């Protein structure tokens, strides 16, 4: 590359084609995101920039794979569905910092790594789906759903699923271990049945009258609305944005990190910058009903209809530290066996 640049300096006439050449080539993406969501966004990036994207999809193990691949890893970027894996990637030493005004201008400081080793792209909140018919509350705390008032009325997916694990870890970070254990025990005893299914099943079960309340992610409401079979589930529920007593509503972040040994580092940076641009940010909201990190991209009307979101301000690092504690409590109290 240095040789080419020197040639350019010597022969100015030939320089015009250099920027175009520099934009060519590939970028290799390792990602946990659903193909149906991320593929159209990456296709739009290719259409816009001419940079071809090669994608490795996986449900787990990408950081470990990149560590094992070492300096020869073909991975240019890692795109995750949650912040835990971004922090883990940084801790493993497989990321590199980006100096980019585009990124630091677009992504609020709370939604990126303090050393610019990773950047948030979109986020969602973990909220309460409640029965439109049977629940009159308009505001709730996460803590209050352990009250006996909800006995036999709560539906949830697996307590160890990462969505619940991170929410429960946030609870540990807020309340401390002992109070969090009492909270989760109360929640367990309010379950209508053993935890099962996914987030959409919370709405499905509420529609069927099996329970009245449960935690689920915001974007599923948009997806259920679009699916004729699931629309009745979405219509049976209302969304409440619960807060921790001393905090806000729990959010989780999807984001990107450029890998330390990225063979196409310039293209990787271009991709990260493009993903916080208007086109991509609109796709995150319109196609996946997520919250955009850009303040000037409007949220989808379905999502803004839930009310004003105040994201919880507990530092991500503290929540991550509490994950094993939350997992241990869930095991110890037999959360997944249902109410005692
Ligand atoms: Fe999901």
py3Dmol code that shows the C-alpha trace and the ligand (Angstrom):
import py3Dmol

protein = """\
ATOM      1  CA  UNK A   1       0.000   0.000   0.000  1.00  0.00           C
ATOM      2  CA  UNK A   2       2.878   2.359   0.871  1.00  0.00           C
ATOM      3  CA  UNK A   3       4.404   1.618  -2.512  1.00  0.00           C
ATOM      4  CA  UNK A   4       1.164   2.513  -4.259  1.00  0.00           C
ATOM      5  CA  UNK A   5       0.868   5.743  -2.291  1.00  0.00           C
ATOM      6  CA  UNK A   6       4.416   6.736  -3.204  1.00  0.00           C
ATOM      7  CA  UNK A   7       3.668   6.036  -6.859  1.00  0.00           C
ATOM      8  CA  UNK A   8       0.644   8.233  -6.452  1.00  0.00           C
ATOM      9  CA  UNK A   9       2.780  11.064  -5.105  1.00  0.00           C
ATOM     10  CA  UNK A  10       5.124  10.741  -8.063  1.00  0.00           C
ATOM     11  CA  UNK A  11       2.470  10.493 -10.696  1.00  0.00           C
ATOM     12  CA  UNK A  12      -0.372  12.771  -9.705  1.00  0.00           C
ATOM     13  CA  UNK A  13      -2.324  12.031 -12.873  1.00  0.00           C
ATOM     14  CA  UNK A  14      -2.795   8.422 -11.778  1.00  0.00           C
ATOM     15  CA  UNK A  15      -4.108   9.340  -8.339  1.00  0.00           C
ATOM     16  CA  UNK A  16      -7.737   9.813  -9.302  1.00  0.00           C
ATOM     17  CA  UNK A  17      -8.328   6.080  -9.425  1.00  0.00           C
ATOM     18  CA  UNK A  18      -6.795   5.389  -6.011  1.00  0.00           C
ATOM     19  CA  UNK A  19      -9.751   6.226  -3.803  1.00  0.00           C
ATOM     20  CA  UNK A  20     -11.911   4.010  -5.977  1.00  0.00           C
ATOM     21  CA  UNK A  21      -9.424   1.172  -5.676  1.00  0.00           C
ATOM     22  CA  UNK A  22      -9.229   1.593  -1.937  1.00  0.00           C
ATOM     23  CA  UNK A  23     -12.979   1.154  -1.689  1.00  0.00           C
ATOM     24  CA  UNK A  24     -12.912  -2.141  -3.470  1.00  0.00           C
ATOM     25  CA  UNK A  25     -12.439  -5.524  -1.881  1.00  0.00           C
ATOM     26  CA  UNK A  26     -14.195  -7.334   0.892  1.00  0.00           C
ATOM     27  CA  UNK A  27     -15.080  -7.114   4.505  1.00  0.00           C
ATOM     28  CA  UNK A  28     -15.501 -10.246   6.608  1.00  0.00           C
ATOM     29  CA  UNK A  29     -18.265 -10.177   9.191  1.00  0.00           C
ATOM     30  CA  UNK A  30     -18.656 -12.632  12.071  1.00  0.00           C
ATOM     31  CA  UNK A  31     -22.099 -12.226  13.596  1.00  0.00           C
ATOM     32  CA  UNK A  32     -24.661 -13.555  16.041  1.00  0.00           C
ATOM     33  CA  UNK A  33     -27.490 -11.568  14.482  1.00  0.00           C
ATOM     34  CA  UNK A  34     -30.339 -13.314  12.672  1.00  0.00           C
ATOM     35  CA  UNK A  35     -29.619 -13.604   8.930  1.00  0.00           C
ATOM     36  CA  UNK A  36     -33.088 -12.277   8.083  1.00  0.00           C
ATOM     37  CA  UNK A  37     -32.296  -9.045   9.917  1.00  0.00           C
ATOM     38  CA  UNK A  38     -28.651  -8.360   9.155  1.00  0.00           C
ATOM     39  CA  UNK A  39     -28.413  -9.647   5.558  1.00  0.00           C
ATOM     40  CA  UNK A  40     -30.610  -6.931   3.997  1.00  0.00           C
ATOM     41  CA  UNK A  41     -28.667  -4.250   5.889  1.00  0.00           C
ATOM     42  CA  UNK A  42     -25.301  -5.615   4.728  1.00  0.00           C
ATOM     43  CA  UNK A  43     -26.638  -5.987   1.177  1.00  0.00           C
ATOM     44  CA  UNK A  44     -27.576  -2.304   1.247  1.00  0.00           C
ATOM     45  CA  UNK A  45     -24.012  -1.494   2.418  1.00  0.00           C
ATOM     46  CA  UNK A  46     -22.569  -3.393  -0.560  1.00  0.00           C
ATOM     47  CA  UNK A  47     -24.946  -1.640  -2.946  1.00  0.00           C
ATOM     48  CA  UNK A  48     -23.917   1.718  -1.539  1.00  0.00           C
ATOM     49  CA  UNK A  49     -20.146   1.203  -1.320  1.00  0.00           C
ATOM     50  CA  UNK A  50     -19.246  -1.644  -3.669  1.00  0.00           C
ATOM     51  CA  UNK A  51     -17.599  -3.482  -0.763  1.00  0.00           C
ATOM     52  CA  UNK A  52     -18.493  -7.162  -0.771  1.00  0.00           C
ATOM     53  CA  UNK A  53     -19.507  -8.608   2.604  1.00  0.00           C
ATOM     54  CA  UNK A  54     -18.702 -12.201   3.554  1.00  0.00           C
ATOM     55  CA  UNK A  55     -20.675 -13.359   6.570  1.00  0.00           C
ATOM     56  CA  UNK A  56     -20.127 -16.084   9.164  1.00  0.00           C
ATOM     57  CA  UNK A  57     -23.290 -16.649  11.217  1.00  0.00           C
ATOM     58  CA  UNK A  58     -23.198 -18.423  14.566  1.00  0.00           C
ATOM     59  CA  UNK A  59     -25.258 -18.757  17.731  1.00  0.00           C
ATOM     60  CA  UNK A  60     -22.179 -18.905  19.968  1.00  0.00           C
ATOM     61  CA  UNK A  61     -18.404 -19.243  20.134  1.00  0.00           C
ATOM     62  CA  UNK A  62     -17.312 -16.529  17.701  1.00  0.00           C
ATOM     63  CA  UNK A  63     -14.947 -14.771  20.142  1.00  0.00           C
ATOM     64  CA  UNK A  64     -13.316 -18.104  20.996  1.00  0.00           C
ATOM     65  CA  UNK A  65     -12.988 -18.868  17.301  1.00  0.00           C
ATOM     66  CA  UNK A  66     -11.304 -15.513  16.642  1.00  0.00           C
ATOM     67  CA  UNK A  67      -8.903 -16.130  19.541  1.00  0.00           C
ATOM     68  CA  UNK A  68      -8.060 -19.558  18.105  1.00  0.00           C
ATOM     69  CA  UNK A  69      -7.547 -18.126  14.617  1.00  0.00           C
ATOM     70  CA  UNK A  70      -5.046 -15.669  16.067  1.00  0.00           C
ATOM     71  CA  UNK A  71      -3.182 -13.258  13.817  1.00  0.00           C
ATOM     72  CA  UNK A  72      -4.445 -15.115  10.752  1.00  0.00           C
ATOM     73  CA  UNK A  73      -8.113 -14.618  11.598  1.00  0.00           C
ATOM     74  CA  UNK A  74     -10.077 -13.500   8.559  1.00  0.00           C
ATOM     75  CA  UNK A  75     -12.579 -11.701  10.806  1.00  0.00           C
ATOM     76  CA  UNK A  76     -12.712  -7.953  10.196  1.00  0.00           C
ATOM     77  CA  UNK A  77     -15.639  -7.206  12.480  1.00  0.00           C
ATOM     78  CA  UNK A  78     -17.796  -8.872  15.095  1.00  0.00           C
ATOM     79  CA  UNK A  79     -21.464  -7.840  15.165  1.00  0.00           C
ATOM     80  CA  UNK A  80     -23.265  -9.036  18.280  1.00  0.00           C
ATOM     81  CA  UNK A  81     -26.838  -9.019  19.541  1.00  0.00           C
ATOM     82  CA  UNK A  82     -25.849  -8.028  23.074  1.00  0.00           C
ATOM     83  CA  UNK A  83     -23.309  -5.930  24.936  1.00  0.00           C
ATOM     84  CA  UNK A  84     -21.992  -8.844  27.005  1.00  0.00           C
ATOM     85  CA  UNK A  85     -20.231 -10.252  23.979  1.00  0.00           C
ATOM     86  CA  UNK A  86     -18.779  -6.894  22.984  1.00  0.00           C
ATOM     87  CA  UNK A  87     -17.291  -6.477  26.444  1.00  0.00           C
ATOM     88  CA  UNK A  88     -16.034 -10.058  26.344  1.00  0.00           C
ATOM     89  CA  UNK A  89     -14.380  -9.475  22.960  1.00  0.00           C
ATOM     90  CA  UNK A  90     -12.584  -6.436  24.365  1.00  0.00           C
ATOM     91  CA  UNK A  91     -11.531  -8.379  27.472  1.00  0.00           C
ATOM     92  CA  UNK A  92     -10.130 -11.152  25.276  1.00  0.00           C
ATOM     93  CA  UNK A  93      -7.941  -8.588  23.519  1.00  0.00           C
ATOM     94  CA  UNK A  94      -9.308  -9.346  20.039  1.00  0.00           C
ATOM     95  CA  UNK A  95     -10.630  -5.841  19.267  1.00  0.00           C
ATOM     96  CA  UNK A  96      -8.933  -2.641  18.163  1.00  0.00           C
ATOM     97  CA  UNK A  97      -9.921   0.955  18.847  1.00  0.00           C
ATOM     98  CA  UNK A  98     -11.373   3.126  16.098  1.00  0.00           C
ATOM     99  CA  UNK A  99     -10.656   6.796  15.815  1.00  0.00           C
ATOM    100  CA  UNK A 100     -13.728   8.009  14.009  1.00  0.00           C
ATOM    101  CA  UNK A 101     -15.597  11.259  14.472  1.00  0.00           C
ATOM    102  CA  UNK A 102     -18.490   9.766  12.504  1.00  0.00           C
ATOM    103  CA  UNK A 103     -18.845   7.043  15.129  1.00  0.00           C
ATOM    104  CA  UNK A 104     -18.299   9.190  18.202  1.00  0.00           C
ATOM    105  CA  UNK A 105     -20.736  11.816  16.872  1.00  0.00           C
ATOM    106  CA  UNK A 106     -23.451   9.265  16.065  1.00  0.00           C
ATOM    107  CA  UNK A 107     -23.196   6.948  19.081  1.00  0.00           C
ATOM    108  CA  UNK A 108     -23.854   8.449  22.535  1.00  0.00           C
ATOM    109  CA  UNK A 109     -21.026   7.855  25.010  1.00  0.00           C
ATOM    110  CA  UNK A 110     -23.186   5.532  27.138  1.00  0.00           C
ATOM    111  CA  UNK A 111     -23.681   3.252  24.125  1.00  0.00           C
ATOM    112  CA  UNK A 112     -20.028   2.736  23.202  1.00  0.00           C
ATOM    113  CA  UNK A 113     -16.846   1.523  24.813  1.00  0.00           C
ATOM    114  CA  UNK A 114     -14.940   4.269  26.677  1.00  0.00           C
ATOM    115  CA  UNK A 115     -11.808   3.272  24.722  1.00  0.00           C
ATOM    116  CA  UNK A 116     -13.718   3.087  21.416  1.00  0.00           C
ATOM    117  CA  UNK A 117     -13.116  -0.664  21.117  1.00  0.00           C
ATOM    118  CA  UNK A 118     -16.789  -1.262  20.300  1.00  0.00           C
ATOM    119  CA  UNK A 119     -19.840   0.776  19.310  1.00  0.00           C
ATOM    120  CA  UNK A 120     -23.561   0.216  19.806  1.00  0.00           C
ATOM    121  CA  UNK A 121     -25.684   0.094  16.647  1.00  0.00           C
ATOM    122  CA  UNK A 122     -29.202  -0.445  17.970  1.00  0.00           C
ATOM    123  CA  UNK A 123     -30.894  -1.425  21.211  1.00  0.00           C
ATOM    124  CA  UNK A 124     -34.124  -2.774  22.649  1.00  0.00           C
ATOM    125  CA  UNK A 125     -35.774  -2.690  26.021  1.00  0.00           C
ATOM    126  CA  UNK A 126     -36.899  -5.663  28.122  1.00  0.00           C
ATOM    127  CA  UNK A 127     -40.381  -4.669  29.148  1.00  0.00           C
ATOM    128  CA  UNK A 128     -43.603  -6.075  30.574  1.00  0.00           C
ATOM    129  CA  UNK A 129     -46.276  -7.443  28.268  1.00  0.00           C
ATOM    130  CA  UNK A 130     -49.549  -7.270  30.202  1.00  0.00           C
ATOM    131  CA  UNK A 131     -53.068  -8.389  29.450  1.00  0.00           C
ATOM    132  CA  UNK A 132     -55.104  -5.521  27.993  1.00  0.00           C
ATOM    133  CA  UNK A 133     -58.216  -6.999  29.570  1.00  0.00           C
ATOM    134  CA  UNK A 134     -57.032  -8.109  32.983  1.00  0.00           C
ATOM    135  CA  UNK A 135     -54.308  -5.627  33.988  1.00  0.00           C
ATOM    136  CA  UNK A 136     -55.150  -2.042  34.794  1.00  0.00           C
ATOM    137  CA  UNK A 137     -51.680  -0.862  35.935  1.00  0.00           C
ATOM    138  CA  UNK A 138     -50.012   1.773  33.786  1.00  0.00           C
ATOM    139  CA  UNK A 139     -46.617   1.863  35.535  1.00  0.00           C
ATOM    140  CA  UNK A 140     -44.612  -0.877  37.238  1.00  0.00           C
ATOM    141  CA  UNK A 141     -41.214  -1.529  38.756  1.00  0.00           C
ATOM    142  CA  UNK A 142     -39.392  -4.766  37.981  1.00  0.00           C
ATOM    143  CA  UNK A 143     -39.319  -5.352  41.717  1.00  0.00           C
ATOM    144  CA  UNK A 144     -43.123  -5.121  42.042  1.00  0.00           C
ATOM    145  CA  UNK A 145     -43.749  -8.121  39.810  1.00  0.00           C
ATOM    146  CA  UNK A 146     -42.576 -10.283  42.734  1.00  0.00           C
ATOM    147  CA  UNK A 147     -45.547  -9.019  44.807  1.00  0.00           C
ATOM    148  CA  UNK A 148     -48.110 -11.708  45.806  1.00  0.00           C
ATOM    149  CA  UNK A 149     -50.660  -9.664  43.798  1.00  0.00           C
ATOM    150  CA  UNK A 150     -49.237 -11.387  40.692  1.00  0.00           C
ATOM    151  CA  UNK A 151     -49.432 -14.937  42.084  1.00  0.00           C
ATOM    152  CA  UNK A 152     -50.129 -17.459  39.322  1.00  0.00           C
ATOM    153  CA  UNK A 153     -50.198 -14.668  36.742  1.00  0.00           C
ATOM    154  CA  UNK A 154     -46.611 -14.504  35.377  1.00  0.00           C
ATOM    155  CA  UNK A 155     -45.313 -16.214  32.216  1.00  0.00           C
ATOM    156  CA  UNK A 156     -41.629 -16.194  31.269  1.00  0.00           C
ATOM    157  CA  UNK A 157     -39.128 -17.934  29.058  1.00  0.00           C
ATOM    158  CA  UNK A 158     -36.184 -19.905  30.552  1.00  0.00           C
ATOM    159  CA  UNK A 159     -34.608 -18.047  33.459  1.00  0.00           C
ATOM    160  CA  UNK A 160     -31.133 -18.813  32.138  1.00  0.00           C
ATOM    161  CA  UNK A 161     -31.800 -17.507  28.633  1.00  0.00           C
ATOM    162  CA  UNK A 162     -29.426 -14.624  28.001  1.00  0.00           C
ATOM    163  CA  UNK A 163     -32.300 -12.085  27.751  1.00  0.00           C
ATOM    164  CA  UNK A 164     -33.529 -12.972  31.250  1.00  0.00           C
ATOM    165  CA  UNK A 165     -30.047 -13.594  32.618  1.00  0.00           C
ATOM    166  CA  UNK A 166     -28.939 -10.059  31.750  1.00  0.00           C
ATOM    167  CA  UNK A 167     -32.173  -8.554  33.121  1.00  0.00           C
ATOM    168  CA  UNK A 168     -31.779 -10.529  36.358  1.00  0.00           C
ATOM    169  CA  UNK A 169     -28.085  -9.536  36.499  1.00  0.00           C
ATOM    170  CA  UNK A 170     -29.178  -5.897  36.229  1.00  0.00           C
ATOM    171  CA  UNK A 171     -31.471  -6.656  39.188  1.00  0.00           C
ATOM    172  CA  UNK A 172     -28.502  -8.017  41.159  1.00  0.00           C
ATOM    173  CA  UNK A 173     -26.478  -4.911  40.241  1.00  0.00           C
ATOM    174  CA  UNK A 174     -29.277  -2.673  41.541  1.00  0.00           C
ATOM    175  CA  UNK A 175     -30.473  -4.561  44.616  1.00  0.00           C
ATOM    176  CA  UNK A 176     -27.463  -6.551  45.731  1.00  0.00           C
ATOM    177  CA  UNK A 177     -27.382 -10.330  45.880  1.00  0.00           C
ATOM    178  CA  UNK A 178     -29.710 -10.942  48.833  1.00  0.00           C
ATOM    179  CA  UNK A 179     -32.544  -8.681  47.771  1.00  0.00           C
ATOM    180  CA  UNK A 180     -32.222  -9.930  44.201  1.00  0.00           C
ATOM    181  CA  UNK A 181     -32.606 -13.508  45.439  1.00  0.00           C
ATOM    182  CA  UNK A 182     -35.778 -12.544  47.307  1.00  0.00           C
ATOM    183  CA  UNK A 183     -37.026 -10.778  44.161  1.00  0.00           C
ATOM    184  CA  UNK A 184     -36.378 -13.770  41.910  1.00  0.00           C
ATOM    185  CA  UNK A 185     -37.892 -16.173  44.459  1.00  0.00           C
ATOM    186  CA  UNK A 186     -41.033 -14.039  44.522  1.00  0.00           C
ATOM    187  CA  UNK A 187     -41.073 -13.983  40.751  1.00  0.00           C
ATOM    188  CA  UNK A 188     -40.712 -17.775  40.663  1.00  0.00           C
ATOM    189  CA  UNK A 189     -43.648 -18.196  43.026  1.00  0.00           C
ATOM    190  CA  UNK A 190     -45.783 -15.927  40.852  1.00  0.00           C
ATOM    191  CA  UNK A 191     -45.224 -18.056  37.756  1.00  0.00           C
ATOM    192  CA  UNK A 192     -48.342 -19.535  36.215  1.00  0.00           C
ATOM    193  CA  UNK A 193     -46.308 -22.456  34.856  1.00  0.00           C
ATOM    194  CA  UNK A 194     -42.760 -23.652  34.210  1.00  0.00           C
ATOM    195  CA  UNK A 195     -40.736 -21.190  32.129  1.00  0.00           C
ATOM    196  CA  UNK A 196     -40.907 -22.187  28.459  1.00  0.00           C
ATOM    197  CA  UNK A 197     -41.047 -20.939  24.882  1.00  0.00           C
ATOM    198  CA  UNK A 198     -39.649 -17.630  23.672  1.00  0.00           C
ATOM    199  CA  UNK A 199     -40.638 -14.009  24.218  1.00  0.00           C
ATOM    200  CA  UNK A 200     -43.541 -14.226  21.768  1.00  0.00           C
ATOM    201  CA  UNK A 201     -45.046 -17.050  23.832  1.00  0.00           C
ATOM    202  CA  UNK A 202     -45.503 -14.591  26.679  1.00  0.00           C
ATOM    203  CA  UNK A 203     -47.982 -12.711  24.475  1.00  0.00           C
ATOM    204  CA  UNK A 204     -49.438 -15.963  23.146  1.00  0.00           C
ATOM    205  CA  UNK A 205     -50.033 -17.271  26.684  1.00  0.00           C
ATOM    206  CA  UNK A 206     -51.586 -13.973  27.748  1.00  0.00           C
ATOM    207  CA  UNK A 207     -53.893 -14.102  24.698  1.00  0.00           C
ATOM    208  CA  UNK A 208     -54.886 -17.654  25.700  1.00  0.00           C
ATOM    209  CA  UNK A 209     -55.619 -16.531  29.278  1.00  0.00           C
ATOM    210  CA  UNK A 210     -52.836 -18.662  30.798  1.00  0.00           C
ATOM    211  CA  UNK A 211     -51.249 -15.637  32.512  1.00  0.00           C
ATOM    212  CA  UNK A 212     -51.473 -11.852  32.710  1.00  0.00           C
ATOM    213  CA  UNK A 213     -47.917 -10.534  32.644  1.00  0.00           C
ATOM    214  CA  UNK A 214     -44.378 -11.400  31.571  1.00  0.00           C
ATOM    215  CA  UNK A 215     -41.047  -9.900  30.471  1.00  0.00           C
ATOM    216  CA  UNK A 216     -40.217  -9.698  26.766  1.00  0.00           C
ATOM    217  CA  UNK A 217     -38.261  -7.559  24.307  1.00  0.00           C
ATOM    218  CA  UNK A 218     -39.861  -4.556  22.640  1.00  0.00           C
ATOM    219  CA  UNK A 219     -39.241  -5.522  18.990  1.00  0.00           C
ATOM    220  CA  UNK A 220     -41.351  -8.689  19.123  1.00  0.00           C
ATOM    221  CA  UNK A 221     -44.516  -6.598  19.242  1.00  0.00           C
ATOM    222  CA  UNK A 222     -43.689  -5.198  15.787  1.00  0.00           C
ATOM    223  CA  UNK A 223     -42.874  -8.663  14.447  1.00  0.00           C
ATOM    224  CA  UNK A 224     -46.068 -10.203  15.839  1.00  0.00           C
ATOM    225  CA  UNK A 225     -48.106  -7.382  14.295  1.00  0.00           C
ATOM    226  CA  UNK A 226     -46.658  -8.197  10.876  1.00  0.00           C
ATOM    227  CA  UNK A 227     -47.485 -11.918  11.145  1.00  0.00           C
ATOM    228  CA  UNK A 228     -51.196 -12.726  10.615  1.00  0.00           C
ATOM    229  CA  UNK A 229     -50.992 -15.829  12.866  1.00  0.00           C
ATOM    230  CA  UNK A 230     -49.397 -13.874  15.707  1.00  0.00           C
ATOM    231  CA  UNK A 231     -51.280 -10.621  15.375  1.00  0.00           C
ATOM    232  CA  UNK A 232     -53.968 -11.713  17.883  1.00  0.00           C
ATOM    233  CA  UNK A 233     -51.199 -12.259  20.454  1.00  0.00           C
ATOM    234  CA  UNK A 234     -49.954  -8.696  19.982  1.00  0.00           C
ATOM    235  CA  UNK A 235     -53.508  -7.414  20.163  1.00  0.00           C
ATOM    236  CA  UNK A 236     -54.097  -9.134  23.516  1.00  0.00           C
ATOM    237  CA  UNK A 237     -51.280  -7.246  25.215  1.00  0.00           C
ATOM    238  CA  UNK A 238     -50.235  -3.777  26.258  1.00  0.00           C
ATOM    239  CA  UNK A 239     -46.615  -2.826  26.871  1.00  0.00           C
ATOM    240  CA  UNK A 240     -45.494  -1.227  30.121  1.00  0.00           C
ATOM    241  CA  UNK A 241     -41.925   0.066  30.416  1.00  0.00           C
ATOM    242  CA  UNK A 242     -41.008  -1.049  33.948  1.00  0.00           C
ATOM    243  CA  UNK A 243     -38.119   0.600  35.770  1.00  0.00           C
ATOM    244  CA  UNK A 244     -35.907  -0.510  38.591  1.00  0.00           C
ATOM    245  CA  UNK A 245     -36.851   1.337  41.797  1.00  0.00           C
ATOM    246  CA  UNK A 246     -33.575   3.266  41.657  1.00  0.00           C
ATOM    247  CA  UNK A 247     -33.032   3.221  37.892  1.00  0.00           C
ATOM    248  CA  UNK A 248     -34.600   3.026  34.453  1.00  0.00           C
ATOM    249  CA  UNK A 249     -35.836   0.422  31.994  1.00  0.00           C
ATOM    250  CA  UNK A 250     -33.418  -2.402  31.201  1.00  0.00           C
ATOM    251  CA  UNK A 251     -31.988  -2.189  27.677  1.00  0.00           C
ATOM    252  CA  UNK A 252     -29.627  -4.380  25.738  1.00  0.00           C
ATOM    253  CA  UNK A 253     -27.397  -3.262  22.961  1.00  0.00           C
ATOM    254  CA  UNK A 254     -26.384  -4.737  19.627  1.00  0.00           C
ATOM    255  CA  UNK A 255     -23.047  -3.494  18.385  1.00  0.00           C
ATOM    256  CA  UNK A 256     -19.884  -3.810  16.359  1.00  0.00           C
ATOM    257  CA  UNK A 257     -16.193  -4.194  17.118  1.00  0.00           C
ATOM    258  CA  UNK A 258     -13.336  -4.149  14.632  1.00  0.00           C
ATOM    259  CA  UNK A 259     -10.967  -7.047  15.161  1.00  0.00           C
ATOM    260  CA  UNK A 260      -7.335  -6.501  16.125  1.00  0.00           C
ATOM    261  CA  UNK A 261      -6.043  -8.541  13.170  1.00  0.00           C
ATOM    262  CA  UNK A 262      -8.668  -7.353  10.666  1.00  0.00           C
ATOM    263  CA  UNK A 263      -7.216  -7.989   7.205  1.00  0.00           C
ATOM    264  CA  UNK A 264      -9.458  -5.249   5.762  1.00  0.00           C
ATOM    265  CA  UNK A 265      -9.347  -2.717   8.598  1.00  0.00           C
ATOM    266  CA  UNK A 266     -10.225   0.275   6.404  1.00  0.00           C
ATOM    267  CA  UNK A 267     -13.305  -1.470   5.025  1.00  0.00           C
ATOM    268  CA  UNK A 268     -14.211  -2.590   8.533  1.00  0.00           C
ATOM    269  CA  UNK A 269     -14.200   1.010   9.731  1.00  0.00           C
ATOM    270  CA  UNK A 270     -16.231   2.040   6.696  1.00  0.00           C
ATOM    271  CA  UNK A 271     -18.819  -0.615   7.561  1.00  0.00           C
ATOM    272  CA  UNK A 272     -19.007   0.491  11.214  1.00  0.00           C
ATOM    273  CA  UNK A 273     -19.494   4.098  10.091  1.00  0.00           C
ATOM    274  CA  UNK A 274     -22.105   3.112   7.519  1.00  0.00           C
ATOM    275  CA  UNK A 275     -24.075   1.151  10.122  1.00  0.00           C
ATOM    276  CA  UNK A 276     -24.560   4.283  12.224  1.00  0.00           C
ATOM    277  CA  UNK A 277     -25.589   6.248   9.123  1.00  0.00           C
ATOM    278  CA  UNK A 278     -29.168   7.144   8.244  1.00  0.00           C
ATOM    279  CA  UNK A 279     -29.901   4.267   5.846  1.00  0.00           C
ATOM    280  CA  UNK A 280     -28.858   1.502   8.238  1.00  0.00           C
ATOM    281  CA  UNK A 281     -30.353   3.158  11.291  1.00  0.00           C
ATOM    282  CA  UNK A 282     -33.711   3.449   9.529  1.00  0.00           C
ATOM    283  CA  UNK A 283     -33.531  -0.244   8.617  1.00  0.00           C
ATOM    284  CA  UNK A 284     -32.888  -1.211  12.253  1.00  0.00           C
ATOM    285  CA  UNK A 285     -36.036   0.646  13.276  1.00  0.00           C
ATOM    286  CA  UNK A 286     -38.333  -0.060  10.334  1.00  0.00           C
ATOM    287  CA  UNK A 287     -37.403  -3.714   9.747  1.00  0.00           C
ATOM    288  CA  UNK A 288     -36.540  -4.884  13.258  1.00  0.00           C
ATOM    289  CA  UNK A 289     -38.371  -2.388  15.498  1.00  0.00           C
ATOM    290  CA  UNK A 290     -35.210  -1.617  17.455  1.00  0.00           C
ATOM    291  CA  UNK A 291     -34.199   1.724  18.929  1.00  0.00           C
ATOM    292  CA  UNK A 292     -31.614   3.466  16.742  1.00  0.00           C
ATOM    293  CA  UNK A 293     -28.438   4.764  18.408  1.00  0.00           C
ATOM    294  CA  UNK A 294     -28.661   7.935  16.284  1.00  0.00           C
ATOM    295  CA  UNK A 295     -30.728  10.546  18.054  1.00  0.00           C
ATOM    296  CA  UNK A 296     -32.000  11.968  14.734  1.00  0.00           C
ATOM    297  CA  UNK A 297     -33.486   8.669  13.471  1.00  0.00           C
ATOM    298  CA  UNK A 298     -37.123   8.357  14.538  1.00  0.00           C
ATOM    299  CA  UNK A 299     -38.263   5.233  16.368  1.00  0.00           C
ATOM    300  CA  UNK A 300     -40.948   3.125  14.673  1.00  0.00           C
ATOM    301  CA  UNK A 301     -44.457   4.316  15.691  1.00  0.00           C
ATOM    302  CA  UNK A 302     -45.311   0.901  17.202  1.00  0.00           C
ATOM    303  CA  UNK A 303     -42.345   1.284  19.535  1.00  0.00           C
ATOM    304  CA  UNK A 304     -42.758   4.971  20.335  1.00  0.00           C
ATOM    305  CA  UNK A 305     -46.365   4.093  21.233  1.00  0.00           C
ATOM    306  CA  UNK A 306     -45.066   2.222  24.303  1.00  0.00           C
ATOM    307  CA  UNK A 307     -44.252   5.565  25.956  1.00  0.00           C
ATOM    308  CA  UNK A 308     -41.082   7.432  26.741  1.00  0.00           C
ATOM    309  CA  UNK A 309     -38.162   5.115  27.402  1.00  0.00           C
ATOM    310  CA  UNK A 310     -35.710   6.006  30.150  1.00  0.00           C
ATOM    311  CA  UNK A 311     -32.882   3.513  29.685  1.00  0.00           C
ATOM    312  CA  UNK A 312     -31.401   2.166  32.892  1.00  0.00           C
ATOM    313  CA  UNK A 313     -28.100   3.824  33.708  1.00  0.00           C
ATOM    314  CA  UNK A 314     -26.348   0.973  35.532  1.00  0.00           C
ATOM    315  CA  UNK A 315     -22.960   0.579  33.813  1.00  0.00           C
ATOM    316  CA  UNK A 316     -22.800  -2.412  31.460  1.00  0.00           C
ATOM    317  CA  UNK A 317     -19.611  -3.621  33.165  1.00  0.00           C
ATOM    318  CA  UNK A 318     -21.414  -3.931  36.527  1.00  0.00           C
ATOM    319  CA  UNK A 319     -24.291  -5.842  34.963  1.00  0.00           C
ATOM    320  CA  UNK A 320     -21.892  -8.257  33.303  1.00  0.00           C
ATOM    321  CA  UNK A 321     -20.105  -8.909  36.584  1.00  0.00           C
ATOM    322  CA  UNK A 322     -23.466  -9.870  38.099  1.00  0.00           C
ATOM    323  CA  UNK A 323     -24.368 -12.388  35.379  1.00  0.00           C
ATOM    324  CA  UNK A 324     -22.889 -15.470  37.093  1.00  0.00           C
ATOM    325  CA  UNK A 325     -24.513 -14.404  40.380  1.00  0.00           C
ATOM    326  CA  UNK A 326     -27.924 -14.188  38.686  1.00  0.00           C
ATOM    327  CA  UNK A 327     -27.368 -17.543  36.977  1.00  0.00           C
ATOM    328  CA  UNK A 328     -26.431 -19.129  40.293  1.00  0.00           C
ATOM    329  CA  UNK A 329     -29.562 -17.798  42.044  1.00  0.00           C
ATOM    330  CA  UNK A 330     -31.791 -19.065  39.226  1.00  0.00           C
ATOM    331  CA  UNK A 331     -30.255 -22.539  39.548  1.00  0.00           C
ATOM    332  CA  UNK A 332     -30.308 -22.601  43.321  1.00  0.00           C
ATOM    333  CA  UNK A 333     -33.964 -21.575  43.671  1.00  0.00           C
ATOM    334  CA  UNK A 334     -35.062 -23.969  40.917  1.00  0.00           C
ATOM    335  CA  UNK A 335     -36.577 -21.088  38.948  1.00  0.00           C
ATOM    336  CA  UNK A 336     -37.031 -23.214  35.835  1.00  0.00           C
ATOM    337  CA  UNK A 337     -39.075 -25.809  37.759  1.00  0.00           C
ATOM    338  CA  UNK A 338     -41.806 -23.243  38.204  1.00  0.00           C
ATOM    339  CA  UNK A 339     -43.669 -22.107  41.341  1.00  0.00           C
ATOM    340  CA  UNK A 340     -43.120 -23.828  44.687  1.00  0.00           C
TER     341      UNK A 340
END
"""
ligand_1 = """\
1
LIG
Fe -34.752 -11.882 20.034
"""
view = py3Dmol.view(width=600, height=400)
view.addModel(protein, "pdb")
view.setStyle({"model": 0}, {"cartoon": {"style": "trace"}})
view.addModel(ligand_1, "xyz")
view.setStyle({"model": 1}, {"stick": {}})
view.zoomTo()
view.show()
